[in-house]
Amino acid sequence: MHLKTFATFVSSAVLSGCLLAPCLLMTTQAEAATNNSKTNGKTATAQQNVRKAKPATRTPRKAAVVAAAAAAPTFGQLYGLHAVDDPLDLKSSVALVMDQDTNEVLFSKNPQAVLPIASITKLMTALVVVEAGLPLDEKLTISDADKDTEKGTGSRLAVGTTLPRGELMHLALMASENRAAHALGRNYPGGLDAFVAAMNAKARELGMDDTHYVEPTGLSSRNQSSAKDLAALVKVAHEVPLLREYSTSKAHSVTVGRRQMAFRSTNGLVSSRDWDIGLQKTGFINEAGKCLVMQAQMAGRKLIMVFLDSTGKYARIGDAERVRKWISTNPTASAASLSKVE
């Protein structure tokens, strides 16, 4: 079955709960022991040792759903993509490293696999907003419509929060703020449907034939793309100074009413002295695993890197570091000269 077709099948199956791993039920047993004996003609009192079971959670059904969702396999795991070996021993099932100037692919692993991309989506969201020429100082208000109905996640931007469009875009790129990204799409001329159509039209324009968007945050697993498509998006987005600035900010504060709210980057590498990052975006949902795209300079070269479906909390960062080590020790590295890194 073609990956795209299978992706559609898996999306439906996951949403319907068919692929969720069964929850493990743990039972506790209260134990009691009584010991009667006579010592010096006196009867000892009965001793009881009872371990009380903890009260059951008030919402066992909700807890079970959360546990099952956490155990659900990523699309990459369902496809068997993690079984593919690579010379760099990456934890990401999909990866691509490309020379930005020459378009030479230095490293690739399942580059045409079509997978959910999570919040990497927000890079296209910001690009569409910028290219539409919408005023960045226009005040937009977070509404109930911006709440997450896909995963049920929360947000530090409460309903009623009003911020300039530019600030919302900054938070969407740097801190991966979902309500900020959704508000950007909702306030596009023609509304959310017109915005999603513009996202897909831009993807077609860039030759991103494996890419499809259904909403502007990345919370939906139906937002899907391939590594080669995302490399094309990163290359174009890097040409926009505002996207470079916002996506690589280490931290940013916004004024909400009388309060100052501080936000930090979701990518710790932007604070590392070992890295010179020109543009970046992280992403995560259960179906997508950990994702990361970056433009960075190293060993005198401008590189574009894509990592999708990485397993483990810090695995995508570890994969990026493996690539940096490889390039740093092999400045003229190419796909043909790639050797195993110990």
Secondary structure as the mmCIF struct_conf table of DSSP 4:
data_model
#
loop_
_struct_conf.conf_type_id
_struct_conf.id
_struct_conf.beg_label_comp_id
_struct_conf.beg_label_asym_id
_struct_conf.beg_label_seq_id
_struct_conf.end_label_comp_id
_struct_conf.end_label_asym_id
_struct_conf.end_label_seq_id
HELX_RH_AL_P HELX_RH_AL_P1 LEU A 3 SER A 16
TURN_TY1_P TURN_TY1_P1 GLY A 17 LEU A 19
HELX_LH_PP_P HELX_LH_PP_P1 LEU A 20 LEU A 25
STRN STRN1 LYS A 38 THR A 39
TURN_TY1_P TURN_TY1_P2 ASN A 40 GLY A 41
STRN STRN2 LYS A 42 THR A 43
HELX_LH_PP_P HELX_LH_PP_P2 ALA A 44 ALA A 46
HELX_LH_PP_P HELX_LH_PP_P3 LYS A 52 THR A 57
BEND BEND1 ARG A 58 ARG A 58
HELX_RH_AL_P HELX_RH_AL_P2 PRO A 60 ALA A 71
BEND BEND2 ALA A 72 ALA A 72
HELX_LH_PP_P HELX_LH_PP_P4 PRO A 73 THR A 74
HELX_RH_AL_P HELX_RH_AL_P3 PHE A 75 TYR A 79
TURN_TY1_P TURN_TY1_P3 GLY A 80 GLY A 80
HELX_RH_3T_P HELX_RH_3T_P1 LEU A 81 ALA A 83
TURN_TY1_P TURN_TY1_P4 PRO A 87 LEU A 88
BEND BEND3 LYS A 91 LYS A 91
STRN STRN3 SER A 92 ASP A 99
TURN_TY1_P TURN_TY1_P5 GLN A 100 THR A 102
STRN STRN4 VAL A 105 LYS A 109
BEND BEND4 ASN A 110 ASN A 110
TURN_TY1_P TURN_TY1_P6 PRO A 111 GLN A 112
STRN STRN5 LEU A 115 PRO A 116
HELX_RH_3T_P HELX_RH_3T_P2 ALA A 118 ILE A 120
HELX_RH_AL_P HELX_RH_AL_P4 THR A 121 GLU A 131
TURN_TY1_P TURN_TY1_P7 ALA A 132 GLY A 133
TURN_TY1_P TURN_TY1_P8 LEU A 136 ASP A 137
STRN STRN6 LYS A 139 THR A 141
HELX_RH_3T_P HELX_RH_3T_P3 ASP A 144 ASP A 146
BEND BEND5 LYS A 147 LYS A 147
BEND BEND6 THR A 149 LYS A 151
BEND BEND7 ARG A 156 LEU A 157
TURN_TY1_P TURN_TY1_P9 VAL A 159 GLY A 160
STRN STRN7 THR A 162 PRO A 164
HELX_RH_AL_P HELX_RH_AL_P5 ARG A 165 MET A 174
BEND BEND8 ALA A 175 ALA A 175
HELX_RH_AL_P HELX_RH_AL_P6 ASN A 178 ARG A 186
TURN_TY1_P TURN_TY1_P10 ASN A 187 ASN A 187
BEND BEND9 TYR A 188 TYR A 188
TURN_TY1_P TURN_TY1_P11 PRO A 189 GLY A 190
HELX_RH_AL_P HELX_RH_AL_P7 GLY A 191 GLU A 205
TURN_TY1_P TURN_TY1_P12 LEU A 206 GLY A 207
TURN_TY1_P TURN_TY1_P13 ASP A 209 ASP A 210
STRN STRN8 HIS A 212 HIS A 212
BEND BEND10 VAL A 214 GLY A 218
BEND BEND11 SER A 220 SER A 220
TURN_TY1_P TURN_TY1_P14 SER A 221 ARG A 222
STRN STRN9 GLN A 224 SER A 225
HELX_RH_AL_P HELX_RH_AL_P8 ALA A 227 ALA A 237
TURN_TY1_P TURN_TY1_P15 HIS A 238 GLU A 239
HELX_RH_AL_P HELX_RH_AL_P9 PRO A 241 SER A 247
TURN_TY1_P TURN_TY1_P16 THR A 248 THR A 248
BEND BEND12 LYS A 250 LYS A 250
STRN STRN10 ALA A 251 VAL A 256
TURN_TY1_P TURN_TY1_P17 GLY A 257 ARG A 258
STRN STRN11 ARG A 259 ARG A 264
BEND BEND13 THR A 266 THR A 266
HELX_RH_3T_P HELX_RH_3T_P4 GLY A 268 SER A 271
TURN_TY1_P TURN_TY1_P18 ARG A 273 ASP A 274
STRN STRN12 ILE A 277 ILE A 285
TURN_TY1_P TURN_TY1_P19 ASN A 286 ALA A 288
STRN STRN13 GLY A 289 MET A 298
TURN_TY1_P TURN_TY1_P20 ALA A 299 GLY A 300
STRN STRN14 ARG A 301 SER A 310
BEND BEND14 GLY A 312 GLY A 312
TURN_TY1_P TURN_TY1_P21 LYS A 313 TYR A 314
HELX_RH_AL_P HELX_RH_AL_P10 ALA A 315 THR A 329
TURN_TY1_P TURN_TY1_P22 PRO A 331 THR A 332
TURN_TY1_P TURN_TY1_P23 ALA A 335 SER A 337
#
